[in-house]
């Protein structure tokens, strides 16, 4: 029997931290096919979401880990995993994105639980902002985090300025994230937890999709090799196998719809 995860301490919750990652989501061309792929590869189950009939919540051991929705057929866009960041005011954050030469592609739109927008930074990395109800136990920085985030960008320092001004990082306001620098990366932290990393060296026109500017969503798994094999068996592609600085194996994968994601050995 699978042991359920214990609720995390409230003080470490991203729901209380403005500017922190609060969710990851995928808009797929074929919702049922994506559910089957991620269900078989990552062991997820699904329930209907509260944002509409075409949106589902992925569960692992009954814990919400991600969202998968159906992309409207009329929209011609690349399929990708997208992180969302908690904001106090979606309109203010959207205006800041535009003022700093980013792009707001969709929204802010009103939903039953809050307001959100889909955007891209100056280098083209896609991300979302969310104002409203959030899961109190969804923690990107906890050791049992449902997902980890790495921004692959042209300049981590310049990206940190952009996101810092948009999301109120490293400000004196209470309940905000802080940043620090280590191993040539910008690290987003809150209450001692690493929420995300920003790494330099991405190239916008690179033929290799792994080094183009993007937010790379990492999902922790018990066995990276077995997960990568399961992805291949179900129509996915293993793009790269590597080892983290801490010596943990990980694999960069592409699902049958073209979405890139990474699986990393669980701590």
N, C-alpha and C positions, 0 to 999 in steps of 0.2 A: 504494500500500500504506500502511495506517495504521501510524504509528510507535507502538510500545508505550511506555508510561510507564516511566521508570527508577525503581527502588525508591528511596524517600525515606530520608533519614538516620534512623538508629534513634533518635537523641536527640529528634527531633521527633515521635515516634510517640505518638498518643493512648493506645496500649496501656500506656504507662508513666506515664500521668498520671491519677490519681484525680480524678473530677469532670469530666473532659473528655468532650465528645461522642464516642461510639465507633461509632455506627451510626444509620441511619435505616431505617424499615420502614413498609410499607403493608399493612393487612389488607383485602383486596378481596372483594366479593360474588361476583365472577366472575373467578377467577384467570386463565383463559386469555384473556379479553377484556382484562384489565389488562396482561398480558404483550404482547399484540398492540399495544395503544395505546402503551405506553412504548417498546416495541421500535421502532415506526415513528416516534414523535415524538422520542425521545432517542437512538435508535440502539443500545439495549441488547440484549444476548442474555441467555439464562437457563440456569442449571443447577440441578439439584436441590440443595436445602439439606440440612443435617445435623440439622435440627430436626423432620423428619417429611416425609411425602409431600406435604402441602399447603403446603409452604414452599419458595420458590425464591430463589436469589441472582441479582440482576441484575449483569451484567458490561458494562464498557465497555473495549474493547481488552484483553479478558481480565482486567481488574482489577475486583474486587468493589466495587460502589458502593452497593448498597441491597438490601433484602429485600422480597419481595412474597409474602404468604401468603393463604390462603383463609379468609375469616371463616366461622365456624360458622353455619349457617342460623338456628339458634335465637337467636342474639345480635342484638338490634336496637340498633344503635349507629351513630353517624355515621362515615363513612369518612374517614380523615385520615392524612396523613403524620406519623409520630411519631419524634422523635429519642430515642436512648437514651444515657445517661450512665454512664460506668464508676464503679463503687463497690467498696469493699473488702469490704463485708458488706451483702448485700441486706436482711437482716432489720433491721439497725441503721438503714439508710437508710429503709426502709419505716416503721419506728416514728417516725423523725424527721418524716416527711411527715405522719403522723396527728397527732403532738403539735403541729404547727404549722398545723393546720386544713386541711391538704390531704387528698386522698382517694386511697386505694390501691384501685383497681377490681379488679385481678387480681394474684394472687401475694402474695409471691414463690413462683414455681414452679420446680421442678428440671427441667433439660433435660440432654441429653448433654454439652453444652459449658459449662454453668454454670447460674446461677439468675437469674431476671429477674422484674420486676413492672411493671405498667402503672398509672400514677397521674395525678393532676391537681393543679395548684397551687391556691391559694386563689381565684384568679380563673377557674379552669376550664380553663386551658391544659394539654393532655395531653402527657405525657412518659413515658419509661420509664427504669428503672435496670437495670444489668446487672453481675453479679458472675461472672467466669469468663474463658474464652478470648476473646481479641479479635484482630482483624486488625492486625498491627504497622504496616502501611502505610496504614491508613485514617486520614487526617488532615484534620480539618475546618478547620485553620488554615493548611495548606500552599497555595502558589499553584496547585497542581494538585489541590486538594481535590475529592473527589467530591460534596460538598455543603457549603453554608454555612447557618448558623442565625441567625434573628432572632426574638426573643421580642417579640410585640406584647402589651403588658400595661398595666394601669391605671396603675401606678407602677413605673418601672424600679428606683427605690431600694428600695421595699418588696419587690419580686420578688427583687432581689439578696440581700437579707437572708434570705429564705425559701430560695432555692437554695443560698446560701452555707452556711447551717446544715445543710441536708440533704446537700449534696455535698462539704462541707469545702473550699469555695473560700476563698482568702485566709487560709489558716492557716499556721502555722509548720512543719507536717509536710512532709517532703520529698515531691516528686512530686505536689504539689497545684497547682491553677490559681490565678492571681491575677486581680484585677479593677482596672480603672481607669475614669475618667470622661472622656468626650470628646463634644463636640457634643450635650450633654444626653442621652447614652446611657451605660449601663453596658456595659463591654466586658470580655469574658472572654478572658484571654491565658495563653499558656504558651510559654516559650522564645522570646518575641518574636512569636509567631504569634497572630493574633486568631482565637479559636475560635467565639465567638458574640457577638451584641449583644442588649441588652435595651433596648427603646424604650417610652416612656410614651405614653399617649393612647388606649389601647384602651377600648372600651365594651362591657360584657357583653351589653346588650340591643339593641345596634345592629342595624338591619335590614341593613346592609352587612356581609357575612361577612368582608370584608377587614380590618375594624377591630375585630372581636371578639378577646378574648384568645386567643392561640394561638401555638404555635411554627411559624414560617414556614420551610419547608425550601426553600433555593435551590439549583438545579442549574446549574452553569456550562455554557454552550453556545457554539459558534462563531458562530452567527447567530441572534439573538433573533427577528427578524421571520420568518425561515423556519421556526423551531421553532413559533412561535405559529400560523402558518398551517397547519403540519402538524397541530397539535392541533385546530384548528377543522375541518379536513378529515376528521378521524377522530372527530368527535363531542364534542370538548372545547369549552370556552368561554374566550375571552380576556376577563378581568374588568377589567384595567387595564394600560395601557402607561405606563411612567415611566422616569426616568433617575436613577441613583445620584448621590451627592454627588461621586463621582469622574468623572461624566460617561458612565458605561457604561449602555447601554439594558438594560431588563429588562421582563418581562411577568408579570403575575399570571394564572395559568391554573387552570381547574377541569377535572378529567378526567371522562369520562362517568359515573363512579360517584359523583361529588360531591367527591372529594378535591382540596383546594387545594394548589398548589405554585407556585413562582416560578422562572423561568429568567432568568439574568443572563449578560451577555456575559463570556466567559472573559478573564482577565487576559492 
